[in-house]
Amino acid sequence: MTCMTGKELFDHYQAAALRNGFGSAEFSYGNVLFEAMKLEGEATVFRKLEEAYAKGRKIQLAYSTSAKGEHTEPDLVVIT
């Protein structure tokens, strides 16, 4: 991939998820990105996607220190 915007990266990963289907790594990552967007909004996720891509990394969902043990779902979006 050449230099892409966060929106283009998001669309690329979502298309890969649809192409590869349920159970694939691409499908799982597409779901992570969708959940990340619900947590932090599209502008933040698009920015983080650009940053992650530039570093050769991916976005993941995580738990904040204060949320451990209290919530059953992640509440942070991080680059790993």
C-alpha positions in Angstrom: 0.0 0.0 0.0 1.2 3.5 -0.7 0.5 6.4 1.6 -3.2 6.3 2.4 -5.5 8.4 4.6 -7.0 6.9 7.7 -10.3 6.6 5.9 -8.7 4.8 3.0 -6.9 2.4 5.4 -10.2 1.8 7.3 -12.0 1.0 4.0 -9.1 -1.2 2.9 -9.2 -3.3 6.1 -13.0 -3.6 6.0 -12.9 -4.7 2.3 -10.3 -7.3 3.3 -12.5 -8.5 6.1 -15.4 -9.0 3.7 -13.2 -10.7 1.1 -11.7 -13.2 3.6 -14.8 -13.8 5.6 -15.8 -14.9 9.0 -13.1 -16.5 11.1 -10.2 -14.9 9.2 -7.6 -12.6 10.7 -8.8 -9.9 8.4 -12.3 -10.3 9.6 -11.2 -10.1 13.2 -9.2 -6.9 12.6 -12.1 -5.4 10.7 -14.2 -6.0 13.9 -11.5 -4.4 16.1 -11.5 -1.3 13.9 -15.3 -1.1 14.0 -15.3 -1.4 17.8 -12.5 1.2 18.0 -14.7 3.6 16.0 -17.5 3.1 18.4 -15.2 3.8 21.4 -13.3 6.8 20.1 -15.0 8.1 17.0 -13.9 8.1 13.4 -11.4 11.1 13.5 -9.4 9.5 16.3 -9.4 6.0 14.7 -8.4 7.4 11.3 -5.5 9.3 12.9 -4.4 6.2 14.8 -4.7 4.0 11.7 -2.3 6.4 9.9 0.1 6.3 12.8 -0.1 2.5 13.1 0.5 2.0 9.4 3.5 4.4 9.4 5.0 2.3 12.2 4.1 -1.1 10.8 1.8 -1.8 13.7 -1.9 -2.4 14.3 -4.7 -1.0 16.4 -5.9 -3.1 19.3 -8.5 -2.7 22.0 -7.4 -2.6 25.6 -8.6 -2.0 29.2 -7.7 1.1 31.1 -6.1 0.5 34.5 -9.2 1.8 36.3 -11.5 -0.5 34.2 -9.8 -3.8 35.0 -12.2 -6.0 36.8 -15.1 -3.5 36.4 -16.0 -3.9 32.8 -16.3 -6.9 30.5 -15.4 -4.9 27.4 -12.3 -2.9 26.4 -12.5 0.8 26.8 -9.2 2.0 25.1 -7.9 2.0 21.6 -4.1 1.5 21.4 -1.4 1.0 18.8 0.7 -2.2 19.4 
